Amino acid sequence: MRQVLQVDWGILTNGKEFEVLSKSGLDENGEEISLATFGLDDL
């Protein structure tokens, strides 16, 4: 999400756990905000 491409949403995963990120509302340090975290069992 910090590359040249202009994206506002991202998903970080290891295949078992997922984290949905947004950079449209950056925190006070300029980092992406985690919107949700869930595992495969939660789906």
Backbone torsions as a table, in degrees:
resi	resn	phi	psi	omega
1	MET	NA	-15.6	-179.0
2	ARG	-97.7	9.1	-179.6
3	GLN	-85.2	-170.5	-176.9
4	VAL	-65.4	-32.5	-178.6
5	LEU	-63.5	141.2	-180.0
6	GLN	-93.9	91.7	177.6
7	VAL	-119.9	147.4	-179.5
8	ASP	-106.9	-16.3	-176.4
9	TRP	-129.7	151.8	176.6
10	GLY	-154.3	158.6	175.4
11	ILE	-126.2	126.7	176.9
12	LEU	-106.3	128.9	-176.9
13	THR	-148.4	153.3	170.2
14	ASN	-112.8	10.2	-179.4
15	GLY	95.7	-17.1	179.4
16	LYS	-119.0	-32.1	178.7
17	GLU	-124.0	146.9	-176.0
18	PHE	-129.3	145.5	174.9
19	GLU	-134.4	126.2	179.4
20	VAL	-96.3	126.5	-176.4
21	LEU	-118.6	151.3	175.9
22	SER	-135.3	140.0	173.8
23	LYS	-111.3	7.1	178.9
24	SER	-73.1	-21.9	176.9
25	GLY	-127.0	69.9	-176.4
26	LEU	-59.7	145.3	177.3
27	ASP	-76.0	-177.7	-174.4
28	GLU	-64.4	-17.2	177.9
29	ASN	-96.7	4.6	180.0
30	GLY	79.4	15.4	-179.4
31	GLU	-92.9	158.7	175.4
32	GLU	-64.8	154.6	178.4
33	ILE	-103.5	132.9	175.3
34	SER	-79.9	120.8	-178.0
35	LEU	-93.7	-33.3	-178.3
36	ALA	-158.9	146.7	173.8
37	THR	-133.5	130.8	-179.7
38	PHE	-155.2	160.5	178.8
39	GLY	-111.0	173.2	179.9
40	LEU	-60.1	-34.3	179.0
41	ASP	-63.4	-24.7	-178.8
42	ASP	-80.5	-14.6	-176.1
43	LEU	-78.8	NA	NA
